[in-house]
Amino acid sequence: MHIRAPVLKESCNFRDVHGSIEGADAVVLGVSPDDTVSHDRFAEKYNLPFALLADTDHRVAEAYGTAATWGSNAPRS
């Protein structure tokens, strides 16, 4: 599992303010094309208190126009 630094930093930042987010009746969901086993390891290692959703078929990324920004999905020139 390769974790890009911005993803790790953002995940930990959300972890660190999670109580405030919940206090505002908001929900944090992490989404990536990695599988659930990878997400479980990542969440456990970094003590993430929010759900990580597996978008292995890239439907969510495509719906939000972000598919080209994830790893091997990045456009090649």
Residue frames as qw, qx, qy, qz and C-alpha x, y, z in Angstrom:
[[0.000, 0.891, 0.454, 0.000, 0.00, 0.00, 0.00],
 [0.412, 0.142, 0.016, 0.900, 1.48, 3.31, -1.11],
 [0.120, -0.846, -0.475, 0.211, 0.09, 6.33, 0.70],
 [0.365, 0.590, 0.081, 0.715, 0.67, 9.73, -0.82],
 [0.306, -0.091, -0.447, 0.835, 1.78, 12.38, 1.69],
 [0.275, -0.173, -0.044, -0.945, -1.16, 14.77, 1.03],
 [0.683, -0.302, -0.545, -0.382, -3.66, 11.94, 1.62],
 [0.617, -0.228, -0.616, 0.433, -2.00, 10.99, 4.90],
 [0.139, 0.015, -0.277, 0.951, -1.81, 14.59, 6.08],
 [0.436, -0.232, -0.235, -0.837, -5.44, 15.30, 5.21],
 [0.706, -0.294, -0.629, -0.139, -6.63, 12.07, 6.85],
 [0.517, -0.210, -0.556, 0.616, -4.78, 12.86, 10.06],
 [0.060, -0.108, 0.097, -0.988, -6.05, 16.45, 10.04],
 [0.601, -0.305, -0.384, -0.630, -9.64, 15.17, 9.78],
 [0.687, -0.255, -0.647, 0.210, -8.88, 12.69, 12.58],
 [0.351, -0.052, -0.429, 0.831, -7.57, 15.46, 14.79],
 [0.246, -0.004, 0.100, -0.964, -10.69, 17.64, 14.40],
 [0.304, -0.236, -0.865, -0.322, -13.21, 14.80, 14.18],
 [0.169, -0.469, -0.721, 0.481, -14.86, 15.68, 17.49],
 [0.100, 0.425, 0.063, -0.897, -15.58, 19.21, 16.30],
 [0.274, 0.055, -0.665, -0.693, -16.96, 17.92, 13.02],
 [0.289, -0.359, -0.887, -0.020, -19.30, 15.53, 14.82],
 [0.102, -0.465, -0.505, 0.720, -20.28, 18.36, 17.16],
 [0.237, 0.341, -0.184, -0.891, -21.47, 20.27, 14.09],
 [0.738, 0.296, 0.512, -0.324, -23.62, 17.28, 13.07],
 [0.527, 0.662, -0.430, -0.315, -21.39, 16.64, 10.06],
 [0.938, -0.090, 0.329, 0.055, -19.90, 13.37, 8.84],
 [0.061, 0.703, -0.626, -0.333, -16.49, 12.63, 7.37],
 [0.934, 0.172, 0.313, -0.015, -16.16, 9.88, 4.77],
 [0.155, -0.607, 0.624, 0.467, -12.90, 8.99, 3.08],
 [0.852, 0.441, 0.225, -0.170, -13.09, 7.62, -0.46],
 [0.017, -0.650, 0.660, 0.375, -10.37, 6.04, -2.57],
 [0.776, 0.311, -0.414, -0.360, -10.00, 3.33, -5.20],
 [0.106, 0.361, -0.894, 0.243, -8.19, 1.07, -2.72],
 [0.600, -0.269, -0.713, -0.243, -9.93, -2.05, -1.44],
 [0.610, -0.695, -0.078, -0.372, -11.49, -2.47, 2.00],
 [0.886, -0.248, -0.170, 0.353, -8.58, -4.52, 3.35],
 [0.482, 0.311, -0.077, 0.815, -6.21, -1.66, 2.53],
 [0.247, -0.668, -0.076, -0.698, -8.61, 0.84, 4.10],
 [0.801, -0.559, -0.200, -0.075, -8.90, -1.21, 7.27],
 [0.782, -0.085, -0.151, 0.599, -5.09, -1.31, 7.66],
 [0.239, 0.461, 0.016, 0.855, -4.79, 2.42, 6.96],
 [0.457, -0.684, -0.153, -0.547, -7.55, 3.36, 9.42],
 [0.853, -0.467, -0.191, 0.134, -6.10, 1.15, 12.13],
 [0.695, 0.097, -0.114, 0.703, -2.52, 2.35, 11.63],
 [0.151, 0.314, -0.032, 0.937, -3.49, 6.03, 11.81],
 [0.052, -0.382, -0.732, 0.562, -6.39, 5.65, 14.29],
 [0.176, -0.116, -0.339, -0.917, -8.97, 7.14, 11.95],
 [0.253, 0.239, 0.745, -0.569, -12.42, 7.47, 13.54],
 [0.558, 0.472, 0.027, -0.682, -14.33, 7.83, 10.26],
 [0.840, 0.247, 0.482, -0.017, -15.40, 5.43, 7.54],
 [0.034, -0.504, 0.613, 0.607, -13.24, 4.82, 4.49],
 [0.779, 0.420, 0.313, -0.344, -15.21, 3.83, 1.41],
 [0.471, -0.189, 0.712, 0.486, -13.76, 1.64, -1.35],
 [0.544, 0.681, 0.032, -0.489, -14.43, 3.06, -4.81],
 [0.543, -0.254, 0.715, 0.359, -12.77, 0.17, -6.64],
 [0.502, 0.504, 0.632, 0.307, -14.88, 0.65, -9.75],
 [0.276, -0.071, 0.112, 0.952, -14.19, 4.43, -9.74],
 [0.023, -0.683, -0.649, -0.333, -17.87, 5.38, -9.95],
 [0.305, -0.853, -0.279, 0.317, -17.65, 7.96, -7.18],
 [0.410, -0.422, 0.273, 0.761, -14.45, 9.46, -8.58],
 [0.202, 0.273, 0.632, 0.696, -15.99, 9.74, -12.02],
 [0.120, -0.789, -0.591, -0.114, -19.20, 11.24, -10.64],
 [0.315, -0.876, -0.096, 0.353, -17.19, 13.96, -8.87],
 [0.525, 0.831, -0.117, 0.142, -14.72, 14.44, -11.73],
 [0.328, -0.803, 0.497, -0.039, -11.73, 13.31, -9.70],
 [0.981, 0.054, 0.179, 0.060, -10.87, 9.98, -11.34],
 [0.667, 0.632, -0.168, 0.356, -7.90, 11.47, -13.18],
 [0.104, -0.811, 0.406, -0.408, -6.28, 12.58, -9.90],
 [0.798, -0.428, 0.383, -0.183, -5.85, 9.11, -8.35],
 [0.607, -0.377, 0.671, 0.201, -2.68, 7.13, -8.92],
 [0.381, -0.010, 0.791, 0.478, -2.78, 4.93, -12.01],
 [0.317, 0.729, 0.607, -0.009, -5.92, 6.71, -13.22],
 [0.074, -0.761, 0.104, 0.636, -3.94, 9.88, -13.90],
 [0.711, 0.695, 0.084, -0.071, -3.90, 10.77, -17.59],
 [0.677, -0.296, 0.392, 0.548, -0.65, 10.02, -19.38],
 [0.348, 0.834, -0.117, -0.412, 0.81, 12.23, -22.05]]
